[in-house]
Amino acid sequence: MKYFFDKAENLKNLEKLNLKNFVIPKFYFFDLQKWNNEKEKIIEKIVKNLDSKICIRSSFYKEDNSKSSMAGKFDSYININNEKKNLSFFIKKLILQ
């Protein structure tokens, strides 16, 4: 049984539980291959479906597991205006880390 997931998978699994005392923010996740093939579609979905201020974070599967943690290894971009130019800039910046 798998106990450790990446951040995006954890959010997805928590969302399915319909927890009453927790708020799971709206989110959208994708992998690098999908980004490379569908940048414009991804940006359009984010602009259309998320709030005006967003966070852009990594969800690398090797960040945290039962044997190690890479906490703080990857930047997070918080309180970013949800606009096409910002999305492209900050996603590329995160990928290049």
N, C-alpha and C positions, 0 to 999 in steps of 0.2 A: 504494500500500500504506500502511495506517495504522500508524504506529509508536508513537504516544503515545495512551494510554488513560487513563481515570480509575482511581483506586485500586481500586475494586471490580472493574472489568474486568480489571485486571492480576492481581489475586488469582485471579479465575476462570480466566484463561488459564494461570497458573502451576499451579493445581490440576490442570488437564487433563494436564500434562506428567508427573505421577507421579514427581517428583524424589525421589531416594533420600536425599540429604544435607540436605534442607530440610523444615521443618515449616510447613505452611500452616495457620494457625489456622482454626477453624470461623468462618464469617461468614454474614451475611445482609444483602443490600442491596436497596434499593427507591428509587424516585424520588418526588418531591414529589406528583405526581398520585396515585400509588398510596397514599401516606400519607394524603392528604386523603380518599380514598375507602374505605380499608380499615384505619384505625388499629388497631382492635381485633384484627383478624386478624393484622396484622404483629406486634403486641405479643405475642399468644399464641404465634406461631411462634418468636419470639426467646426467650421465657421457656422454652418447651418444648425447643428444639434447641441452645441455646448454654449455655456454662458459667455457673457462679454469679457470676463476675466477668467483666465485658465492657468493651470500649472502644466509644464512640460517636464516629464520625468522619464528616466530610463526604467526599464523593466527587464533587465538582463537576468536570465535564469541562473547564472552563476554568482549573482550578487550575494545571496544568502542561502545557506544550506545547513545541515546538521553539523558539519565539520568546520565551517568557516563563515566569516562575514566580510563583505566588502562595503560596509556602511560608510558613507561619505566619499566613496571612490568616484562616484558620478555626480555631476552637478544637477540641480533641479532649478528650473526657471519658474518662478512663482509670480502670480499677479500680472500675467502677460495679457495685453489686449488681444482678444481673439480676432485677429485680422490676418489676411493672407500673407502679407510681407513678414509679419512677426513669426507666424508659424513656420514658414520656410526657413527663416534665419535661425531661429532657436532649435528647430529639429535638426538642421544640418550641424549646428554647433554641438549639440548633444552627441550626434553620431560620430563626429570627429574626435571625441575625447579618447 
